[in-house]
Each structure stands twice: as C-alpha cells, then as structure tokens.
Amino acid sequence: MQVPAVRPESSAALPDAPREDAPSAITIRTLSKWRREGVRFACLTCYDATTARWLERAGVPVLLVGDTAAEVILGHPATIHAPLEFMITLTAAVKRGAPSRFVMADMPFLSYGAEDAEGIRNAGRFLVEGSADAVKLECDRSHAALVTLMSRAGIPVVAHVGSRPQHARRRGGYWAAGRSAESARELLDDARALEDAGATTLLIEAAPAEVAEAIVERSSVPVIGCGAGPACHGQVVVLQDLLGLTDWQPAFAAPAARLGESIANAARSWIDRVGRGDLGSHPYLMSDADREAFRRSLGR
C-alpha cells in the first residue's frame, strides 16, 4: 500500500506537492508553507538508503532517522542504546537514498545532555557528516538555552516534547504526557518556550488530542504528531510498525501491510528451492576452450 505524501484540507492538490515522477526538494520552507495552507504531511522513520529510495519514490516528504534504530535495527530493548556514530552513519545513508526528502536526525541519548558545547558539535556533525536537514532533540523548556545556541550556530532544531523515550528509565517506563490539567499546561509551556528559543519544528509524542490541538493553535512552526491526535500538521510512525514487521504496534500506527509474513514466506520458499537444488540458470559460464583446458588441468 502506498503511503500518501500530503493530504490537503480541500480536494485540490498543491502545485508543489511531492510527486512520484518528479520529486521536488522538501525544505523547512516547504513544511512551513504546508502549515500555512492547511496541508497535512506524512513522515516515516527510515534507517537505510534502499528503503529511503522507495519512500522517496512513494512521495513521503519527511523521513526521520530515529533512535528507534536501537530497537528495530540493533535489537536492543530501548532507544538509549543507539550510538552517536551509528546514527550519523544511518542519517547519511538515508539522505543518499532520498536526497530530495527532508531528513531529520535523532540525536541519541547523552549526545547533547552533558554539555552544551558538545551538543552543538554533535548536532553539527549530523548536518555536515550526516547531511541532515534538521536535528531532533527530546527536550523541555529547560533546554531552551541549548536550542537558542544551536539556532544561533545555524542548526535547525526539531523540539520533541511530551513523552520522551530517552527518559523512560527515569520514569520507570514509557508514559503519556499532558493527561492532567497541570501536565497539559506544562506541555504547552514547553512547546512555547522551545519555539521562542528558535526551534523550527515541534514534535509531540503520546499526548491527548486536545492538548496537541492547543499547541498547534498557538504555534507558528510546523507541528508533527506521534500519537498526538489529528490536529498536527504532520504525522510520524515507525516504518516497521506500519509495514507489519513488529510483534506489537500502537493504535495510531496500525499496519498498512503485513511484510513480516511475506518475508517469512519468501524465506521458506528459498529454503525449499535450496533443498531441491532449484537455483535458476547459472550466469557465470566458461568458454568451451577454457572449460576443456580446466578439465585437462584436473587430469580429467
């Protein structure tokens, strides 16, 4: 199933909406324009060049190289196990695979939380070595000064508020944000402070729809939701969830395909073919003269 790239509020498609036949470059200006014009855009996680190429062909405008790679690529139980060098390498691969897409790089655990200067240098590496269009930080208003410093250095920041998986250990597990009146107000304050600090985009994870809607109404930058309701300008889910490759998917990421079953069936077919010696036509042939000379060399 093809993932829709953009969905206008009306039935008329925008002239510069991504198309399969001629993908136009997606920038922060594009996302801002869509925000103003009420266009909802799709975002998917991506971790390799081959998949990125197919997502670009499908017209998906925004790709997130998420630290969920620690789970779905490396097999770890949590996102905190994504190494910095690994994430930079994956980001560069995704951008090479989909050069026209807006690629957001997830800054992994402790790559920006220890010292501001280190965080800025690491963010810069994602732009220079990873060719990212923006970096994403899991943050709250206490990170406003760091966001300002990054913005001053020319680094586009996606401020990830709400549920923050990198903080799951501190809270004893994953949680939904903004479910009480007090925490909802805190979430609004976080979003406002980070936008005022220079964040070019907001990302809200696991929050009530009405809280995300209030943030959208008060923001002047694109807002991407991840389990935050339909009011957000963009929506992101983990690609492996959408493709049916994971054993469990959140309700907001219902599978659009069942590729896990298809992969298993393909593997079973290969097992059977190998067992029967059915490998197809062998493409690497010797000339008759070389074959005869090789046989003589073996004493045949």
C-alpha positions in Angstrom: 0.0 0.0 0.0 1.3 3.4 -0.9 1.7 5.9 1.9 0.1 9.3 0.9 2.6 12.1 0.9 0.3 15.0 1.6 -3.4 15.5 2.2 -4.8 18.9 1.6 -7.8 20.1 3.7 -9.6 20.5 0.4 -9.6 18.2 -2.5 -7.3 20.4 -4.6 -3.7 19.3 -4.6 -1.0 21.9 -4.2 1.2 22.5 -7.2 4.4 21.8 -5.3 3.1 18.7 -3.5 5.6 15.8 -3.8 5.0 13.6 -6.9 6.5 10.2 -7.8 7.6 11.2 -11.2 9.4 14.4 -10.3 10.2 14.7 -6.6 10.9 18.3 -5.7 13.2 19.2 -2.8 11.5 19.4 0.5 12.8 22.0 2.9 11.7 23.7 6.1 10.2 26.4 3.8 8.0 23.7 2.2 6.8 22.4 5.6 6.1 26.0 6.8 4.1 26.6 3.6 2.1 23.5 4.1 1.4 24.6 7.7 0.0 27.9 6.5 -2.1 26.3 3.8 -3.5 23.5 5.9 -1.7 20.6 4.1 -1.1 17.6 6.3 2.1 15.7 5.5 3.4 12.2 6.2 6.6 11.4 8.0 8.1 7.9 8.4 11.2 6.6 10.2 13.9 5.3 7.9 17.3 3.8 8.6 18.9 2.8 5.2 19.4 4.0 1.7 17.4 1.4 -0.1 14.3 1.9 1.9 14.7 5.7 1.7 14.8 5.4 -2.1 11.5 3.6 -2.1 9.9 6.1 0.3 11.1 9.0 -1.9 9.5 7.3 -4.9 6.3 6.9 -2.9 6.3 10.7 -2.2 6.8 10.6 1.5 8.2 14.1 2.1 9.8 13.8 5.6 12.0 11.0 6.9 13.1 10.6 10.5 16.3 8.7 11.2 15.1 7.8 14.7 16.9 6.4 17.6 14.3 3.6 17.4 17.0 2.1 15.2 18.4 0.8 18.5 15.3 -1.3 18.8 14.3 -2.2 15.2 17.8 -2.4 13.7 20.1 -3.4 16.6 17.6 -5.4 18.6 18.0 -3.5 21.9 15.1 -3.1 24.3 15.2 0.7 24.4 16.2 3.7 22.3 19.1 4.8 24.6 21.3 2.1 23.0 21.7 4.0 19.7 25.4 5.0 19.4 26.2 8.5 18.0 28.5 7.3 15.2 25.9 4.7 14.2 23.2 7.4 14.0 25.3 9.7 11.9 26.2 6.9 9.5 22.5 5.9 9.1 21.5 9.5 8.6 23.9 9.9 5.8 22.7 6.7 4.2 19.1 7.8 4.3 19.9 11.2 2.7 21.9 9.5 0.0 18.9 7.3 -0.7 16.4 10.1 -0.7 18.3 13.3 -1.5 15.1 15.3 -2.2 13.4 14.5 1.1 13.5 16.5 4.4 15.6 14.2 6.6 15.5 14.7 10.4 18.3 13.1 12.5 17.5 11.9 16.0 20.2 13.0 18.4 20.8 9.9 20.6 20.9 9.6 24.4 23.7 11.8 26.0 24.8 13.3 22.7 23.5 16.7 23.9 22.6 16.4 27.5 26.0 16.6 29.2 27.5 19.9 27.9 26.0 22.5 25.5 29.2 22.8 23.5 29.4 19.0 23.0 25.7 19.0 22.0 26.3 21.8 19.4 29.3 20.0 17.9 27.4 16.7 17.7 24.4 18.4 16.1 26.8 20.0 13.6 28.2 16.6 12.7 24.7 15.4 11.8 24.4 18.3 9.3 28.0 18.0 7.9 28.7 14.3 8.0 25.1 13.0 8.0 23.7 15.6 5.6 20.7 16.0 7.8 18.2 18.9 7.2 17.5 19.2 10.9 18.3 17.5 14.2 15.7 16.3 16.7 16.1 16.7 20.5 14.0 15.2 23.2 13.6 18.3 25.4 11.5 20.5 27.6 11.8 24.2 28.4 15.0 23.6 30.4 16.7 23.0 27.1 15.7 26.4 25.7 19.1 27.9 26.1 20.7 25.0 24.2 18.1 25.3 21.4 19.0 29.0 21.2 22.7 28.2 20.9 22.1 25.6 18.2 19.9 28.0 16.3 22.5 30.8 16.6 25.0 28.3 15.1 22.7 27.7 12.1 21.4 24.3 13.2 17.7 23.7 12.6 16.1 22.1 15.7 13.1 19.9 15.9 12.0 20.1 19.6 10.5 16.8 20.7 8.1 17.3 23.6 5.6 15.2 25.5 6.6 11.6 26.1 10.3 11.3 25.7 11.6 7.7 25.4 15.1 8.6 26.3 13.8 9.4 29.8 11.8 6.2 30.2 14.3 4.8 32.8 13.9 7.8 35.0 10.2 7.4 35.0 10.1 3.6 35.3 8.7 3.1 31.8 7.0 4.9 28.9 4.2 7.3 29.6 1.7 9.6 28.0 2.2 13.3 28.6 -0.4 16.0 29.3 -3.1 13.8 30.7 -3.8 16.0 33.7 -4.6 19.7 33.6 -1.3 20.6 35.2 0.9 18.4 33.0 -1.1 19.7 29.9 -0.2 23.2 30.9 3.4 22.3 31.3 3.4 20.7 27.9 2.0 23.9 26.3 4.7 25.9 28.2 7.5 23.6 27.0 6.3 24.0 23.4 6.1 27.7 23.6 9.5 28.1 25.3 11.3 25.9 22.7 9.6 27.7 19.8 10.6 31.0 21.3 14.2 29.7 21.7 14.4 29.1 17.9 13.0 25.6 17.3 12.0 25.4 13.6 9.6 22.5 14.2 7.8 20.8 17.1 7.2 17.1 17.5 4.6 15.9 20.1 4.6 12.3 21.3 1.9 10.5 23.2 -0.4 13.3 24.3 -4.1 13.9 24.4 -5.5 15.2 21.1 -6.9 18.4 22.7 -3.5 19.3 24.2 -1.8 18.9 20.8 -4.5 20.9 19.2 -3.9 23.7 21.7 -0.2 23.6 20.9 -0.9 23.7 17.1 -3.3 26.7 17.6 -0.6 28.6 19.5 2.4 27.7 17.3 3.9 29.4 14.3 6.0 26.5 13.2 5.1 23.0 11.8 4.0 20.6 14.4 4.5 16.8 13.9 2.5 14.3 15.9 3.4 10.8 17.1 0.3 9.6 18.8 -0.9 13.1 19.5 -4.1 13.3 17.5 -5.2 14.6 14.1 -4.6 18.3 14.6 -0.9 18.2 14.0 0.4 19.3 10.6 2.4 16.1 10.1 2.2 12.6 11.4 5.1 10.2 12.1 5.2 6.5 12.9 7.9 3.8 13.0 8.1 2.3 9.5 8.4 -1.2 10.8 5.1 -0.8 12.7 3.4 0.4 9.5 4.8 -2.5 7.5 3.6 -5.1 10.0 7.2 -6.1 10.9 6.9 -5.7 14.6 5.0 -8.0 17.0 3.1 -5.1 18.5 2.0 -1.7 17.1 0.5 1.3 18.9 -3.1 2.0 17.9 -2.1 5.1 15.9 0.3 3.0 13.8 -2.0 0.3 12.5 -0.2 -1.8 9.9 -0.8 -0.9 6.2 0.9 -4.1 5.1 2.0 -7.5 6.5 5.5 -7.7 5.2 6.7 -9.8 8.1 4.5 -12.7 6.9 5.7 -12.0 3.3 9.4 -12.1 4.4 8.8 -15.4 6.2 7.1 -16.9 3.2 9.9 -15.8 0.9 12.5 -17.3 3.3 10.5 -20.6 3.4 10.4 -20.6 -0.4 14.2 -20.2 -0.6 14.7 -23.0 1.9 12.7 -25.2 -0.4 14.5 -24.2 -3.5 17.9 -24.8 -2.0 16.8 -28.2 -0.8 15.7 -29.1 -4.3 18.7 -27.5 -6.0 16.5 -25.2 -7.9 18.8 -22.1 -8.2 17.8 -21.0 -11.7 20.1 -20.6 -14.6 23.8 -20.2 -13.6 25.1 -16.9 -15.2 28.8 -17.4 -14.9 30.0 -19.6 -17.8 33.4 -20.6 -19.2 34.1 -20.8 -22.9 34.4 -24.2 -24.4 38.2 -23.9 -24.8 38.7 -22.7 -21.2 36.4 -25.4 -19.9 38.4 -28.1 -21.8 41.7 -26.6 -20.6 40.5 -26.6 -17.0 39.4 -30.2 -17.2 42.8 -31.2 -18.5 44.5 -29.4 -15.6 42.4 -31.6 -13.3 43.6 -34.7 -15.1 40.1 -35.5 -16.5 
